[in-house]
C-alpha cells in the first residue's frame, strides 16, 4: 500500500458518508434504523488516519 491507496479509500469513505448523511436528512426510516451505522462510518475515517500513521511508522506504507 501507499499514500495514494489511503487517499482513494478516504475518498470512498467520504462519498459514502455524504450519501448516508443525505439519506438521513431525506428519509426518516433510514435515520431511525441506520443512525448507528452513520456514526460508525464517521469513526472509520478517524481510525483510518491512525492506522495509516501506524503503518508509516512501521515502514509498511511509503509515500
Residue pairs with C-beta under 8 A, 6 or more apart in sequence:
1 55
1 60
1 61
2 61
2 62
2 63
3 52
3 61
3 62
3 63
6 48
6 52
6 61
9 48
10 45
10 48
13 41
13 44
13 45
13 48
14 45
16 41
17 38
17 41
17 42
17 45
20 34
20 37
20 38
20 41
21 38
23 30
23 31
23 34
24 30
24 31
24 34
24 35
24 38
25 31
52 61
55 61
56 62
